[in-house]
Amino acid sequence: MKLKIGIIVSLIFTALIIWSIENQYSFWQIFIAFISFIVPTIFLSALKNNVAFFFLLTFTVLFVYLSYKYGFTDVWVGLALAFTLGFPIHYYKVRHTKVD
């Protein structure tokens, strides 16, 4: 099952990158959105603290608002890449990890 999910995720990830290259999207906007959201997506289970969740939600809302206001439409590809890669990593690796 993990192999099938890995193949599907790699195909979607590669297709999004190829699609953004073909449509000449901004690399820096995609990169900044990807870097900003990959770590919170991977460590989603660590957000049991209300303060941390508040800051993440505030950052997300401000990020979405500012990208919409200033016309940075290419950040959506970076968000899609972060979620496409982050959720499977969270589900198959981080979620089952026990820290003592």
Backbone as XML, in Angstrom:
<?xml version="1.0"?>
<chain id="A" units="angstrom">
  <residue number="1" name="MET">
    <atom name="N" x="0.820" y="-1.192" z="0.000"/>
    <atom name="CA" x="0.000" y="0.000" z="0.000"/>
    <atom name="C" x="0.868" y="1.262" z="0.000"/>
  </residue>
  <residue number="2" name="LYS">
    <atom name="N" x="1.958" y="1.249" z="0.793"/>
    <atom name="CA" x="2.831" y="2.416" z="0.838"/>
    <atom name="C" x="3.488" y="2.672" z="-0.512"/>
  </residue>
  <residue number="3" name="LEU">
    <atom name="N" x="3.814" y="1.598" z="-1.223"/>
    <atom name="CA" x="4.427" y="1.754" z="-2.538"/>
    <atom name="C" x="3.456" y="2.415" z="-3.511"/>
  </residue>
  <residue number="4" name="LYS">
    <atom name="N" x="2.193" y="1.998" z="-3.498"/>
    <atom name="CA" x="1.193" y="2.591" z="-4.387"/>
    <atom name="C" x="0.972" y="4.062" z="-4.063"/>
  </residue>
  <residue number="5" name="ILE">
    <atom name="N" x="0.895" y="4.387" z="-2.775"/>
    <atom name="CA" x="0.720" y="5.781" z="-2.380"/>
    <atom name="C" x="1.941" y="6.602" z="-2.799"/>
  </residue>
  <residue number="6" name="GLY">
    <atom name="N" x="3.137" y="6.037" z="-2.642"/>
    <atom name="CA" x="4.359" y="6.735" z="-3.051"/>
    <atom name="C" x="4.392" y="7.015" z="-4.543"/>
  </residue>
  <residue number="7" name="ILE">
    <atom name="N" x="3.954" y="6.053" z="-5.327"/>
    <atom name="CA" x="3.919" y="6.242" z="-6.783"/>
    <atom name="C" x="2.915" y="7.319" z="-7.160"/>
  </residue>
  <residue number="8" name="ILE">
    <atom name="N" x="1.741" y="7.278" z="-6.555"/>
    <atom name="CA" x="0.701" y="8.274" z="-6.850"/>
    <atom name="C" x="1.162" y="9.673" z="-6.443"/>
  </residue>
  <residue number="9" name="VAL">
    <atom name="N" x="1.755" y="9.783" z="-5.248"/>
    <atom name="CA" x="2.233" y="11.090" z="-4.780"/>
    <atom name="C" x="3.347" y="11.614" z="-5.683"/>
  </residue>
  <residue number="10" name="SER">
    <atom name="N" x="4.263" y="10.754" z="-6.097"/>
    <atom name="CA" x="5.347" y="11.217" z="-6.972"/>
    <atom name="C" x="4.821" y="11.648" z="-8.337"/>
  </residue>
  <residue number="11" name="LEU">
    <atom name="N" x="3.816" y="10.958" z="-8.859"/>
    <atom name="CA" x="3.226" y="11.361" z="-10.139"/>
    <atom name="C" x="2.521" y="12.706" z="-10.030"/>
  </residue>
  <residue number="12" name="ILE">
    <atom name="N" x="1.761" y="12.902" z="-8.954"/>
    <atom name="CA" x="1.073" y="14.181" z="-8.763"/>
    <atom name="C" x="2.076" y="15.305" z="-8.551"/>
  </residue>
  <residue number="13" name="PHE">
    <atom name="N" x="3.099" y="15.047" z="-7.732"/>
    <atom name="CA" x="4.127" y="16.051" z="-7.451"/>
    <atom name="C" x="4.850" y="16.456" z="-8.733"/>
  </residue>
  <residue number="14" name="THR">
    <atom name="N" x="5.245" y="15.475" z="-9.523"/>
    <atom name="CA" x="5.945" y="15.744" z="-10.778"/>
    <atom name="C" x="5.032" y="16.454" z="-11.776"/>
  </residue>
  <residue number="15" name="ALA">
    <atom name="N" x="3.766" y="16.034" z="-11.834"/>
    <atom name="CA" x="2.827" y="16.679" z="-12.750"/>
    <atom name="C" x="2.617" y="18.146" z="-12.385"/>
  </residue>
  <residue number="16" name="LEU">
    <atom name="N" x="2.549" y="18.455" z="-11.094"/>
    <atom name="CA" x="2.402" y="19.849" z="-10.678"/>
    <atom name="C" x="3.633" y="20.678" z="-11.037"/>
  </residue>
  <residue number="17" name="ILE">
    <atom name="N" x="4.802" y="20.102" z="-10.880"/>
    <atom name="CA" x="6.026" y="20.823" z="-11.240"/>
    <atom name="C" x="6.098" y="21.057" z="-12.754"/>
  </residue>
  <residue number="18" name="ILE">
    <atom name="N" x="5.803" y="20.026" z="-13.534"/>
    <atom name="CA" x="5.830" y="20.175" z="-14.992"/>
    <atom name="C" x="4.778" y="21.183" z="-15.443"/>
  </residue>
  <residue number="19" name="TRP">
    <atom name="N" x="3.594" y="21.122" z="-14.858"/>
    <atom name="CA" x="2.519" y="22.050" z="-15.205"/>
    <atom name="C" x="2.915" y="23.487" z="-14.891"/>
  </residue>
  <residue number="20" name="SER">
    <atom name="N" x="3.576" y="23.704" z="-13.746"/>
    <atom name="CA" x="3.988" y="25.064" z="-13.395"/>
    <atom name="C" x="5.122" y="25.560" z="-14.292"/>
  </residue>
  <residue number="21" name="ILE">
    <atom name="N" x="5.994" y="24.677" z="-14.739"/>
    <atom name="CA" x="7.046" y="25.074" z="-15.681"/>
    <atom name="C" x="6.437" y="25.447" z="-17.033"/>
  </residue>
  <residue number="22" name="GLU">
    <atom name="N" x="5.501" y="24.640" z="-17.495"/>
    <atom name="CA" x="4.858" y="24.912" z="-18.788"/>
    <atom name="C" x="4.058" y="26.207" z="-18.769"/>
  </residue>
  <residue number="23" name="ASN">
    <atom name="N" x="3.470" y="26.556" z="-17.635"/>
    <atom name="CA" x="2.696" y="27.799" z="-17.537"/>
    <atom name="C" x="3.533" y="28.980" z="-17.066"/>
  </residue>
  <residue number="24" name="GLN">
    <atom name="N" x="4.842" y="28.774" z="-16.948"/>
    <atom name="CA" x="5.806" y="29.806" z="-16.585"/>
    <atom name="C" x="5.445" y="30.498" z="-15.275"/>
  </residue>
  <residue number="25" name="TYR">
    <atom name="N" x="5.150" y="29.699" z="-14.254"/>
    <atom name="CA" x="4.890" y="30.238" z="-12.925"/>
    <atom name="C" x="6.201" y="30.604" z="-12.254"/>
  </residue>
  <residue number="26" name="SER">
    <atom name="N" x="6.117" y="31.502" z="-11.298"/>
    <atom name="CA" x="7.285" y="32.000" z="-10.600"/>
    <atom name="C" x="7.848" y="30.933" z="-9.658"/>
  </residue>
  <residue number="27" name="PHE">
    <atom name="N" x="9.110" y="30.601" z="-9.859"/>
    <atom name="CA" x="9.761" y="29.605" z="-9.011"/>
    <atom name="C" x="9.807" y="30.065" z="-7.563"/>
  </residue>
  <residue number="28" name="TRP">
    <atom name="N" x="10.104" y="31.344" z="-7.359"/>
    <atom name="CA" x="10.263" y="31.844" z="-5.992"/>
    <atom name="C" x="8.950" y="31.846" z="-5.218"/>
  </residue>
  <residue number="29" name="GLN">
    <atom name="N" x="7.856" y="32.153" z="-5.864"/>
    <atom name="CA" x="6.563" y="32.114" z="-5.182"/>
    <atom name="C" x="6.197" y="30.677" z="-4.807"/>
  </residue>
  <residue number="30" name="ILE">
    <atom name="N" x="6.442" y="29.754" z="-5.708"/>
    <atom name="CA" x="6.166" y="28.344" z="-5.425"/>
    <atom name="C" x="7.068" y="27.853" z="-4.305"/>
  </residue>
  <residue number="31" name="PHE">
    <atom name="N" x="8.344" y="28.208" z="-4.361"/>
    <atom name="CA" x="9.307" y="27.767" z="-3.361"/>
    <atom name="C" x="8.974" y="28.305" z="-1.969"/>
  </residue>
  <residue number="32" name="ILE">
    <atom name="N" x="8.648" y="29.581" z="-1.872"/>
    <atom name="CA" x="8.332" y="30.172" z="-0.574"/>
    <atom name="C" x="7.070" y="29.548" z="0.014"/>
  </residue>
  <residue number="33" name="ALA">
    <atom name="N" x="6.050" y="29.333" z="-0.795"/>
    <atom name="CA" x="4.831" y="28.698" z="-0.290"/>
    <atom name="C" x="5.098" y="27.260" z="0.130"/>
  </residue>
  <residue number="34" name="PHE">
    <atom name="N" x="5.907" y="26.542" z="-0.634"/>
    <atom name="CA" x="6.215" y="25.156" z="-0.296"/>
    <atom name="C" x="6.988" y="25.079" z="1.018"/>
  </residue>
  <residue number="35" name="ILE">
    <atom name="N" x="8.015" y="25.889" z="1.163"/>
    <atom name="CA" x="8.829" y="25.879" z="2.376"/>
    <atom name="C" x="8.010" y="26.329" z="3.584"/>
  </residue>
  <residue number="36" name="SER">
    <atom name="N" x="7.119" y="27.290" z="3.386"/>
    <atom name="CA" x="6.324" y="27.804" z="4.499"/>
    <atom name="C" x="5.321" y="26.793" z="5.035"/>
  </residue>
  <residue number="37" name="PHE">
    <atom name="N" x="4.858" y="25.873" z="4.198"/>
    <atom name="CA" x="3.789" y="24.981" z="4.625"/>
    <atom name="C" x="4.166" y="23.503" z="4.691"/>
  </residue>
  <residue number="38" name="ILE">
    <atom name="N" x="5.350" y="23.114" z="4.276"/>
    <atom name="CA" x="5.692" y="21.694" z="4.324"/>
    <atom name="C" x="5.917" y="21.230" z="5.758"/>
  </residue>
  <residue number="39" name="VAL">
    <atom name="N" x="6.622" y="21.988" z="6.558"/>
    <atom name="CA" x="6.903" y="21.576" z="7.939"/>
    <atom name="C" x="5.632" y="21.539" z="8.780"/>
  </residue>
  <residue number="40" name="PRO">
    <atom name="N" x="4.764" y="22.576" z="8.744"/>
    <atom name="CA" x="3.521" y="22.453" z="9.511"/>
    <atom name="C" x="2.622" y="21.299" z="9.048"/>
  </residue>
  <residue number="41" name="THR">
    <atom name="N" x="2.660" y="20.992" z="7.768"/>
    <atom name="CA" x="1.848" y="19.882" z="7.272"/>
    <atom name="C" x="2.382" y="18.541" z="7.766"/>
  </residue>
  <residue number="42" name="ILE">
    <atom name="N" x="3.687" y="18.381" z="7.769"/>
    <atom name="CA" x="4.276" y="17.121" z="8.226"/>
    <atom name="C" x="4.030" y="16.914" z="9.715"/>
  </residue>
  <residue number="43" name="PHE">
    <atom name="N" x="4.215" y="17.955" z="10.501"/>
    <atom name="CA" x="4.085" y="17.823" z="11.953"/>
    <atom name="C" x="2.727" y="18.301" z="12.444"/>
  </residue>
  <residue number="44" name="LEU">
    <atom name="N" x="1.694" y="17.941" z="11.708"/>
    <atom name="CA" x="0.336" y="18.327" z="12.052"/>
    <atom name="C" x="-0.104" y="17.726" z="13.382"/>
  </residue>
  <residue number="45" name="SER">
    <atom name="N" x="0.372" y="16.548" z="13.693"/>
    <atom name="CA" x="-0.043" y="15.890" z="14.936"/>
    <atom name="C" x="0.577" y="16.544" z="16.166"/>
  </residue>
  <residue number="46" name="ALA">
    <atom name="N" x="1.617" y="17.344" z="15.987"/>
    <atom name="CA" x="2.248" y="18.009" z="17.120"/>
    <atom name="C" x="1.479" y="19.253" z="17.553"/>
  </residue>
  <residue number="47" name="LEU">
    <atom name="N" x="0.449" y="19.624" z="16.820"/>
    <atom name="CA" x="-0.300" y="20.829" z="17.134"/>
    <atom name="C" x="-1.406" y="20.545" z="18.152"/>
  </residue>
  <residue number="48" name="LYS">
    <atom name="N" x="-1.043" y="20.010" z="19.283"/>
    <atom name="CA" x="-2.021" y="19.759" z="20.329"/>
    <atom name="C" x="-2.131" y="20.964" z="21.252"/>
  </residue>
  <residue number="49" name="ASN">
    <atom name="N" x="-1.222" y="21.898" z="21.111"/>
    <atom name="CA" x="-1.236" y="23.112" z="21.893"/>
    <atom name="C" x="-2.092" y="24.151" z="21.166"/>
  </residue>
  <residue number="50" name="ASN">
    <atom name="N" x="-3.020" y="24.783" z="21.868"/>
    <atom name="CA" x="-3.903" y="25.758" z="21.239"/>
    <atom name="C" x="-3.153" y="26.994" z="20.748"/>
  </residue>
  <residue number="51" name="VAL">
    <atom name="N" x="-2.102" y="27.383" z="21.446"/>
    <atom name="CA" x="-1.335" y="28.563" z="21.039"/>
    <atom name="C" x="-0.615" y="28.299" z="19.719"/>
  </residue>
  <residue number="52" name="ALA">
    <atom name="N" x="-0.022" y="27.134" z="19.569"/>
    <atom name="CA" x="0.664" y="26.793" z="18.318"/>
    <atom name="C" x="-0.334" y="26.725" z="17.161"/>
  </residue>
  <residue number="53" name="PHE">
    <atom name="N" x="-1.488" y="26.141" z="17.412"/>
    <atom name="CA" x="-2.511" y="26.065" z="16.371"/>
    <atom name="C" x="-3.012" y="27.460" z="16.003"/>
  </residue>
  <residue number="54" name="PHE">
    <atom name="N" x="-3.147" y="28.346" z="16.993"/>
    <atom name="CA" x="-3.558" y="29.724" z="16.747"/>
    <atom name="C" x="-2.563" y="30.435" z="15.837"/>
  </residue>
  <residue number="55" name="PHE">
    <atom name="N" x="-1.271" y="30.309" z="16.134"/>
    <atom name="CA" x="-0.259" y="30.965" z="15.310"/>
    <atom name="C" x="-0.215" y="30.385" z="13.896"/>
  </residue>
  <residue number="56" name="LEU">
    <atom name="N" x="-0.362" y="29.082" z="13.770"/>
    <atom name="CA" x="-0.380" y="28.472" z="12.439"/>
    <atom name="C" x="-1.580" y="28.946" z="11.635"/>
  </residue>
  <residue number="57" name="LEU">
    <atom name="N" x="-2.738" y="28.990" z="12.252"/>
    <atom name="CA" x="-3.939" y="29.437" z="11.552"/>
    <atom name="C" x="-3.850" y="30.918" z="11.193"/>
  </residue>
  <residue number="58" name="THR">
    <atom name="N" x="-3.314" y="31.728" z="12.096"/>
    <atom name="CA" x="-3.134" y="33.154" z="11.811"/>
    <atom name="C" x="-2.162" y="33.353" z="10.650"/>
  </residue>
  <residue number="59" name="PHE">
    <atom name="N" x="-1.049" y="32.626" z="10.654"/>
    <atom name="CA" x="-0.082" y="32.706" z="9.568"/>
    <atom name="C" x="-0.711" y="32.278" z="8.243"/>
  </residue>
  <residue number="60" name="THR">
    <atom name="N" x="-1.490" y="31.222" z="8.266"/>
    <atom name="CA" x="-2.124" y="30.726" z="7.042"/>
    <atom name="C" x="-3.109" y="31.739" z="6.478"/>
  </residue>
  <residue number="61" name="VAL">
    <atom name="N" x="-3.942" y="32.308" z="7.341"/>
    <atom name="CA" x="-4.924" y="33.288" z="6.873"/>
    <atom name="C" x="-4.228" y="34.528" z="6.318"/>
  </residue>
  <residue number="62" name="LEU">
    <atom name="N" x="-3.200" y="35.020" z="7.004"/>
    <atom name="CA" x="-2.461" y="36.176" z="6.494"/>
    <atom name="C" x="-1.744" y="35.867" z="5.184"/>
  </residue>
  <residue number="63" name="PHE">
    <atom name="N" x="-1.187" y="34.671" z="5.085"/>
    <atom name="CA" x="-0.493" y="34.261" z="3.863"/>
    <atom name="C" x="-1.460" y="34.228" z="2.683"/>
  </residue>
  <residue number="64" name="VAL">
    <atom name="N" x="-2.619" y="33.640" z="2.897"/>
    <atom name="CA" x="-3.617" y="33.553" z="1.825"/>
    <atom name="C" x="-4.124" y="34.946" z="1.447"/>
  </residue>
  <residue number="65" name="TYR">
    <atom name="N" x="-4.411" y="35.766" z="2.454"/>
    <atom name="CA" x="-4.909" y="37.122" z="2.177"/>
    <atom name="C" x="-3.887" y="37.954" z="1.415"/>
  </residue>
  <residue number="66" name="LEU">
    <atom name="N" x="-2.644" y="37.959" z="1.882"/>
    <atom name="CA" x="-1.625" y="38.777" z="1.221"/>
    <atom name="C" x="-1.300" y="38.274" z="-0.179"/>
  </residue>
  <residue number="67" name="SER">
    <atom name="N" x="-1.291" y="36.962" z="-0.363"/>
    <atom name="CA" x="-1.030" y="36.446" z="-1.709"/>
    <atom name="C" x="-2.170" y="36.790" z="-2.660"/>
  </residue>
  <residue number="68" name="TYR">
    <atom name="N" x="-3.389" y="36.794" z="-2.152"/>
    <atom name="CA" x="-4.530" y="37.195" z="-2.998"/>
    <atom name="C" x="-4.501" y="38.697" z="-3.271"/>
  </residue>
  <residue number="69" name="LYS">
    <atom name="N" x="-4.210" y="39.487" z="-2.243"/>
    <atom name="CA" x="-4.220" y="40.950" z="-2.394"/>
    <atom name="C" x="-3.161" y="41.430" z="-3.369"/>
  </residue>
  <residue number="70" name="TYR">
    <atom name="N" x="-1.962" y="40.871" z="-3.296"/>
    <atom name="CA" x="-0.877" y="41.313" z="-4.160"/>
    <atom name="C" x="-0.759" y="40.521" z="-5.457"/>
  </residue>
  <residue number="71" name="GLY">
    <atom name="N" x="-1.688" y="39.632" z="-5.703"/>
    <atom name="CA" x="-1.730" y="38.927" z="-6.975"/>
    <atom name="C" x="-0.693" y="37.835" z="-7.134"/>
  </residue>
  <residue number="72" name="PHE">
    <atom name="N" x="-0.226" y="37.291" z="-6.019"/>
    <atom name="CA" x="0.730" y="36.185" z="-6.090"/>
    <atom name="C" x="-0.041" y="34.877" z="-6.273"/>
  </residue>
  <residue number="73" name="THR">
    <atom name="N" x="-0.457" y="34.629" z="-7.488"/>
    <atom name="CA" x="-1.281" y="33.453" z="-7.750"/>
    <atom name="C" x="-0.462" y="32.175" z="-7.856"/>
  </residue>
  <residue number="74" name="ASP">
    <atom name="N" x="0.841" y="32.303" z="-7.972"/>
    <atom name="CA" x="1.676" y="31.122" z="-8.134"/>
    <atom name="C" x="1.921" y="30.391" z="-6.818"/>
  </residue>
  <residue number="75" name="VAL">
    <atom name="N" x="1.589" y="31.009" z="-5.697"/>
    <atom name="CA" x="1.811" y="30.352" z="-4.405"/>
    <atom name="C" x="0.881" y="29.154" z="-4.219"/>
  </residue>
  <residue number="76" name="TRP">
    <atom name="N" x="-0.214" y="29.123" z="-4.946"/>
    <atom name="CA" x="-1.151" y="28.003" z="-4.802"/>
    <atom name="C" x="-0.524" y="26.694" z="-5.248"/>
  </residue>
  <residue number="77" name="VAL">
    <atom name="N" x="0.370" y="26.756" z="-6.224"/>
    <atom name="CA" x="1.074" y="25.544" z="-6.650"/>
    <atom name="C" x="1.986" y="25.059" z="-5.524"/>
  </residue>
  <residue number="78" name="GLY">
    <atom name="N" x="2.666" y="25.982" z="-4.860"/>
    <atom name="CA" x="3.521" y="25.617" z="-3.727"/>
    <atom name="C" x="2.719" y="25.021" z="-2.583"/>
  </residue>
  <residue number="79" name="LEU">
    <atom name="N" x="1.547" y="25.576" z="-2.320"/>
    <atom name="CA" x="0.678" y="25.000" z="-1.287"/>
    <atom name="C" x="0.230" y="23.592" z="-1.675"/>
  </residue>
  <residue number="80" name="ALA">
    <atom name="N" x="-0.135" y="23.414" z="-2.931"/>
    <atom name="CA" x="-0.555" y="22.087" z="-3.385"/>
    <atom name="C" x="0.594" y="21.089" z="-3.290"/>
  </residue>
  <residue number="81" name="LEU">
    <atom name="N" x="1.807" y="21.521" z="-3.620"/>
    <atom name="CA" x="2.971" y="20.643" z="-3.496"/>
    <atom name="C" x="3.239" y="20.286" z="-2.039"/>
  </residue>
  <residue number="82" name="ALA">
    <atom name="N" x="3.128" y="21.259" z="-1.144"/>
    <atom name="CA" x="3.364" y="21.005" z="0.287"/>
    <atom name="C" x="2.339" y="20.028" z="0.843"/>
  </residue>
  <residue number="83" name="PHE">
    <atom name="N" x="1.080" y="20.200" z="0.480"/>
    <atom name="CA" x="0.051" y="19.291" z="0.977"/>
    <atom name="C" x="0.163" y="17.908" z="0.343"/>
  </residue>
  <residue number="84" name="THR">
    <atom name="N" x="0.520" y="17.869" z="-0.949"/>
    <atom name="CA" x="0.666" y="16.587" z="-1.638"/>
    <atom name="C" x="1.788" y="15.760" z="-1.030"/>
  </residue>
  <residue number="85" name="LEU">
    <atom name="N" x="2.860" y="16.394" z="-0.648"/>
    <atom name="CA" x="3.989" y="15.676" z="-0.067"/>
    <atom name="C" x="3.879" y="15.565" z="1.453"/>
  </residue>
  <residue number="86" name="GLY">
    <atom name="N" x="3.333" y="16.569" z="2.107"/>
    <atom name="CA" x="3.306" y="16.611" z="3.563"/>
    <atom name="C" x="2.335" y="15.645" z="4.209"/>
  </residue>
  <residue number="87" name="PHE">
    <atom name="N" x="1.138" y="15.520" z="3.664"/>
    <atom name="CA" x="0.147" y="14.634" z="4.283"/>
    <atom name="C" x="0.549" y="13.155" z="4.254"/>
  </residue>
  <residue number="88" name="PRO">
    <atom name="N" x="1.064" y="12.628" z="3.139"/>
    <atom name="CA" x="1.521" y="11.233" z="3.189"/>
    <atom name="C" x="2.697" y="11.020" z="4.144"/>
  </residue>
  <residue number="89" name="ILE">
    <atom name="N" x="3.618" y="11.983" z="4.222"/>
    <atom name="CA" x="4.722" y="11.851" z="5.175"/>
    <atom name="C" x="4.184" y="11.852" z="6.594"/>
  </residue>
  <residue number="90" name="HIS">
    <atom name="N" x="3.238" y="12.733" z="6.856"/>
    <atom name="CA" x="2.628" y="12.783" z="8.188"/>
    <atom name="C" x="1.907" y="11.478" z="8.503"/>
  </residue>
  <residue number="91" name="TYR">
    <atom name="N" x="1.150" y="10.982" z="7.556"/>
    <atom name="CA" x="0.318" y="9.805" z="7.820"/>
    <atom name="C" x="1.151" y="8.540" z="7.990"/>
  </residue>
  <residue number="92" name="TYR">
    <atom name="N" x="2.152" y="8.356" z="7.142"/>
    <atom name="CA" x="2.895" y="7.095" z="7.159"/>
    <atom name="C" x="4.139" y="7.113" z="8.035"/>
  </residue>
  <residue number="93" name="LYS">
    <atom name="N" x="4.695" y="8.273" z="8.340"/>
    <atom name="CA" x="5.933" y="8.315" z="9.103"/>
    <atom name="C" x="5.763" y="8.962" z="10.483"/>
  </residue>
  <residue number="94" name="VAL">
    <atom name="N" x="5.316" y="10.200" z="10.511"/>
    <atom name="CA" x="5.336" y="10.986" z="11.746"/>
    <atom name="C" x="4.230" y="10.572" z="12.703"/>
  </residue>
  <residue number="95" name="ARG">
    <atom name="N" x="3.099" y="10.213" z="12.195"/>
    <atom name="CA" x="1.944" y="9.903" z="13.035"/>
    <atom name="C" x="2.212" y="8.726" z="13.963"/>
  </residue>
  <residue number="96" name="HIS">
    <atom name="N" x="2.959" y="7.763" z="13.539"/>
    <atom name="CA" x="3.208" y="6.545" z="14.315"/>
    <atom name="C" x="4.457" y="6.640" z="15.196"/>
  </residue>
  <residue number="97" name="THR">
    <atom name="N" x="5.176" y="7.744" z="15.102"/>
    <atom name="CA" x="6.416" y="7.889" z="15.858"/>
    <atom name="C" x="6.120" y="8.250" z="17.313"/>
  </residue>
  <residue number="98" name="LYS">
    <atom name="N" x="6.742" y="7.530" z="18.218"/>
    <atom name="CA" x="6.591" y="7.801" z="19.647"/>
    <atom name="C" x="7.887" y="8.419" z="20.162"/>
  </residue>
  <residue number="99" name="VAL">
    <atom name="N" x="7.759" y="9.531" z="20.865"/>
    <atom name="CA" x="8.908" y="10.204" z="21.435"/>
    <atom name="C" x="8.831" y="10.083" z="22.947"/>
  </residue>
  <residue number="100" name="ASP">
    <atom name="N" x="9.898" y="9.574" z="23.551"/>
    <atom name="CA" x="9.908" y="9.401" z="25.012"/>
    <atom name="C" x="10.713" y="10.475" z="25.680"/>
  </residue>
</chain>
